[in-house]
């Protein structure tokens, strides 16, 4: 993605999810983060200072979304798309691309009819991902204790 130093920073994210080039951060969010971190709208990667890239990296790593509540029933919706099921170990919900990363809910490319399917998907995958992540950490802790 950054192969050309003439590419505009606000339109080209170097963070990709898979070999198909899909981005890890939605385009409009990426553009807003780039501008908020001090880049001009027309800044190109070839002219990006290390300081601005570091600020952008820190902003992404520390990004927080404040939830203010939920909308009324008529405003609810389901997000389509997400991480392909082919890239997930379904038994544990661990990413095949990034080990020790457990995925669940609407970050996964699963769509269903309205009426509870999507909630059930989120709860079920959340349970599997959470228990698998906890098990992974407990195994790591036990492994560390046996080394010491």
N, C-alpha and C positions, 0 to 999 in steps of 0.2 A: 504494500500500500504506500509506503514512503519511498519507493524505489526512485521516484523522480523528485529532486529537490524543488521543482517548480510547482508541486501540488500544493493547493491551498489547505492550510492546517484545519480550518473550520469545516472543511468538506471531506477530509480524509483521516479516518481514525486508524491508527496502527494496531488497534486491539481487535483481533478477529476471533471468532468462535471455532471455525473449522476451515477446512481446505476450500470450501465453496466461497469464501471471502465474506460471509455474513459478519456483521460487526457486533461486538459485545455490548456496545452502547448505542441506543437509538440515535439516528442522525441529528434530530433537533436538540436532544440533550447534549450530544457531543459538541455541537456548534455553540450552545449556550455556555458549556463549561470552558471551551476554548476562549471565548470572548471574555468571560468572567475572570479567567486566569491572567488576562493582560494582553492577549494577542489582538492585533487588529483583524477586522473581518477578512482582509485580503492578504494577511501574512502567509508566506510560503514556508514549507519545512526547511528549505535550504538556508533561510535567514533566521531560523528559530534559535534563540540563545539557550544555553544550557540552563540558565536561571528560569526562563519562562517554561521550558519543558519540565523542569523540576517542580515548579509551582503547579503546573497542570497535573503532573503525576500525583502530587500530594493531594490536590483537590479531588481527584478520582478516588484515591485510596481512602480518603476520609469523608467521602460524600454521604450525607445523611438526609433522609427524606422524613419530614415530620408529618405524621398522620393527624388529621383533625377530626376524624370520625368517618362514618359511612354515609353515603347518600341515601335518598329514599329509594324504594324498590324500583321505580321507573327509571332511575338514573344508573342502575347497575348494568354491567356489561362483562363480557368475557374477552380476554386477550387471546388472539390467535397467533400461532407460530411459537417458536421457542427452540430449545435444544432437542435435536432429533433423538428419538428413542433408540436408534442404532448406536448412539454414542453413550448409552447408559447401561450399566449392569443392573438389570431389573430386580434381581434378588436383593440387592443392597442399595440401589439408587445411586451408586458411585459412578462418577464420570469416567469413561474409558479414555478420555482425552487428557484429563487432569486428575491424577490419582489423589485420594484423600479429600476430594470435593464431592459432597453428597447433594443431590438435586431433588427438588420436589415442587409440587404445585404448578403454578402458571409459568414457571420458567421452562417447563417441558412442553414439547409440541404435541399436546393432546387437546382435542376439542370435543365437546359433547353437547347434547341437547339441554335446554334450560329445564330446571326442575330438580336440581340436586346433584346431577352427575359431576359437574365441575367441583362442587364442594367436596363430594366424596373422593374424587381424584386427589384433591389437595390434602385432605385429611389422611388418606391412605398412604400416599407417597411421602407425606410429611412424617408419619409414624415410622415407615420403613427407613427413610433417610436418617431420621433422628436416632433411632435405636442402632442403626448400622454405624453412624458416626460415633456414638457413645461407646459401642463395642470396640471400634477401631482405637479410640483413645485409651480405653481401659487396657487393651492388649498392648499398646505402646508403653503405658505406664508399668505394666507387669514386666514387660521386656526390659525396661530401663532399670527396674528394681533388681532383676536377676543379674544384670550386668554389674551393678554396684555391689 
